[in-house]
Amino acid sequence: MSQNKLHVKKDDTVLVLAGKDKGKTGKVLKAMPAVNRVIVESVNMIKKHQKPGRMGQESGIIEKEAPLHVSNVMLVCSNCKEASRTGKKILEDGTKIRYCKKCGQTIDR
């Protein structure tokens, strides 16, 4: 099974485009390329009823982030502070970088 390439990575700031949390922004906590999903901080919160597993583990209803499909998020550019599409360039030294299609600045550090 081949890994899919995502347009967002861990620690990117994204804008949610669809769903119950449309319009919210947050940081990507985890990217799951095998299933085309991302977990965004404080977005798509679900309640999980949890039993205590071991001694000292707490039980009850916990709130946690559920995965979103990667097509429902758009990267927010750190330079122009707007959600925009990304492109990929290969530099002279052979490294591949992402860039903002609105302002043209590189996104990767």
C-alpha positions as CSV (number, residue, x, y, z in Angstrom):
1,M,0.0,0.0,0.0
2,S,1.5,3.3,-1.1
3,Q,1.5,6.4,1.1
4,N,-0.5,9.4,-0.2
5,K,1.0,12.9,-0.2
6,L,-0.9,15.4,1.8
7,H,-0.9,19.2,1.2
8,V,-0.7,19.8,5.0
9,K,1.8,18.6,7.6
10,K,2.0,18.4,11.4
11,D,2.1,21.9,13.0
12,D,0.6,23.7,10.0
13,T,-2.3,26.1,10.7
14,V,-5.4,25.2,8.7
15,L,-8.9,26.6,8.0
16,V,-11.8,24.1,8.0
17,L,-13.8,24.4,4.8
18,A,-16.7,22.1,5.4
19,G,-18.6,20.4,8.2
20,K,-19.9,21.5,11.6
21,D,-16.8,23.5,12.4
22,K,-16.6,25.4,9.0
23,G,-14.6,28.6,9.4
24,K,-12.6,27.6,12.4
25,T,-8.8,27.5,12.3
26,G,-6.4,25.3,14.2
27,K,-3.1,23.6,14.3
28,V,-2.7,20.1,12.7
29,L,-1.8,17.8,15.6
30,K,-1.5,14.6,13.5
31,A,-1.5,13.8,9.8
32,M,-2.6,10.4,8.6
33,P,-1.6,10.0,5.0
34,A,-2.6,6.3,4.7
35,V,-6.3,7.3,5.3
36,N,-6.2,10.9,4.0
37,R,-7.1,12.4,7.3
38,V,-5.8,15.0,9.8
39,I,-6.5,15.8,13.4
40,V,-6.9,19.6,14.0
41,E,-6.6,21.1,17.5
42,S,-10.0,22.0,19.0
43,V,-11.9,21.1,15.8
44,N,-14.4,18.3,15.3
45,M,-14.7,17.5,19.0
46,I,-16.4,14.3,20.0
47,K,-17.5,12.9,23.4
48,K,-16.1,9.4,24.2
49,H,-17.4,7.3,27.0
50,Q,-14.3,5.7,28.5
51,K,-14.0,2.9,31.0
52,P,-11.0,2.7,33.3
53,G,-8.5,0.3,31.8
54,R,-5.7,0.0,34.5
55,M,-5.3,1.2,38.0
56,G,-5.2,4.9,38.2
57,Q,-6.7,5.5,34.7
58,E,-9.8,7.7,34.9
59,S,-13.2,6.9,33.5
60,G,-16.0,9.1,32.3
61,I,-16.9,11.1,29.3
62,I,-13.9,12.7,27.7
63,E,-13.8,15.1,24.8
64,K,-11.3,14.6,22.1
65,E,-10.6,15.6,18.5
66,A,-11.8,13.3,15.7
67,P,-10.1,13.1,12.3
68,L,-11.2,15.3,9.4
69,H,-10.8,14.4,5.8
70,V,-7.8,16.3,4.3
71,S,-10.0,17.8,1.5
72,N,-12.0,19.7,4.1
73,V,-9.0,21.8,5.3
74,M,-7.0,24.5,3.6
75,L,-3.5,25.7,4.7
76,V,-3.3,29.2,6.1
77,C,-0.2,31.0,4.9
78,S,2.0,32.3,7.7
79,N,3.1,35.3,5.6
80,C,-0.2,36.7,4.1
81,K,-2.4,35.2,6.9
82,E,-5.0,33.9,4.3
83,A,-6.1,30.4,3.4
84,S,-4.7,29.6,0.1
85,R,-3.7,26.7,-2.2
86,T,-0.2,25.4,-2.2
87,G,2.2,24.6,-4.9
88,K,5.4,22.6,-4.9
89,K,8.8,23.8,-6.3
90,I,12.1,22.1,-6.7
91,L,15.0,24.4,-5.8
92,E,18.4,24.5,-7.5
93,D,19.9,22.3,-4.7
94,G,17.2,19.6,-5.3
95,T,15.0,20.2,-2.3
96,K,11.3,20.3,-2.7
97,I,9.4,23.1,-1.0
98,R,5.8,24.2,-0.7
99,Y,4.8,27.7,-1.5
100,C,1.7,29.9,-1.2
101,K,-0.1,30.5,-4.5
102,K,-1.5,33.8,-3.3
103,C,1.7,35.6,-2.1
104,G,4.4,33.3,-3.6
105,Q,6.3,32.9,-0.3
106,T,7.7,29.6,0.8
107,I,5.8,27.8,3.5
108,D,8.4,25.2,4.6
109,R,11.1,26.5,6.9
